[in-house]
């Protein structure tokens, strides 16, 4: 008898897993704050752990200018003096700089 009900049990488990995935996705999306920067916006970036000397060190580093916005969130940055930063930065590691 248990073998006859096996398909129904599997289908019920699949439905429950799908419902759980949707609840988790909804909860994550409700807390997500999308950030989009335009070229020439001033931003600050997260400091690397090795840049933090102690717990009172600033968590964000000096302002940078966005030079290029690539697809899906990465940005190329340069210093205010014009020096290029060698790699791209994701929007989650950047914040607007208000002067």
C-alpha positions in Angstrom: 0.0 0.0 0.0 2.9 2.4 0.8 4.3 1.8 -2.7 1.0 2.8 -4.2 1.0 6.2 -2.4 4.7 6.9 -3.2 3.9 9.1 -6.2 1.5 11.2 -4.2 3.9 11.7 -1.3 6.7 12.8 -3.7 4.4 15.2 -5.4 3.3 16.7 -2.1 7.0 17.0 -1.0 7.8 18.8 -4.3 5.0 21.3 -3.8 6.1 22.0 -0.2 9.7 22.6 -1.4 8.6 24.9 -4.1 6.4 26.9 -1.6 9.4 27.2 0.7 11.6 28.5 -2.1 9.1 31.1 -3.0 8.8 32.3 0.7 12.6 32.5 1.0 12.8 34.5 -2.3 10.1 36.9 -1.2 11.8 37.5 2.1 15.2 38.1 0.5 13.7 40.4 -2.2 11.8 42.5 0.3 15.1 43.4 2.1 17.1 44.0 -1.0 18.0 47.6 -1.8 18.9 47.9 -5.5 21.7 50.5 -6.2 22.3 51.9 -9.6 25.0 54.5 -10.3 25.5 56.7 -13.3 28.8 57.6 -15.0 30.4 60.5 -13.1 28.6 59.7 -9.8 30.8 59.9 -6.7 30.8 56.8 -4.6 32.7 55.3 -1.6 33.6 51.7 -1.4 34.0 49.1 1.4 37.4 48.9 2.9 39.3 45.7 2.7 39.8 43.8 6.0 43.6 44.5 5.8 42.9 48.2 5.6 41.2 48.2 9.0 43.8 48.9 11.7 41.3 48.6 14.6 37.6 48.5 15.3 37.4 52.3 15.1 38.9 52.5 11.6 36.6 53.8 8.8 34.7 51.0 7.1 34.4 52.9 3.8 37.3 54.4 1.8 37.7 57.8 0.1 35.4 58.9 -2.8 35.8 57.6 -6.3 34.2 58.5 -9.6 32.3 56.0 -11.7 33.8 55.8 -15.2 31.9 52.9 -16.7 28.7 51.0 -15.8 28.9 47.4 -17.1 26.0 44.9 -17.3 24.4 43.4 -14.2 26.0 45.7 -11.5 29.8 46.0 -11.8 31.3 49.4 -12.2 34.8 50.7 -13.1 36.1 53.4 -10.8 38.8 56.0 -10.8 40.2 58.3 -8.1 39.3 61.9 -8.1 42.8 62.7 -9.4 42.1 60.5 -12.5 44.0 57.3 -11.5 42.2 54.2 -12.7 41.3 51.4 -10.2 42.5 48.1 -11.6 39.4 46.0 -11.2 35.6 46.3 -11.3 33.4 46.7 -8.2 30.0 45.3 -7.6 27.2 47.7 -6.5 26.8 45.9 -3.2 30.3 47.2 -2.2 29.6 50.8 -3.2 27.5 53.6 -1.6 26.7 57.1 -2.9 29.1 59.9 -1.6 27.4 63.1 -0.8 29.7 66.1 -0.5 
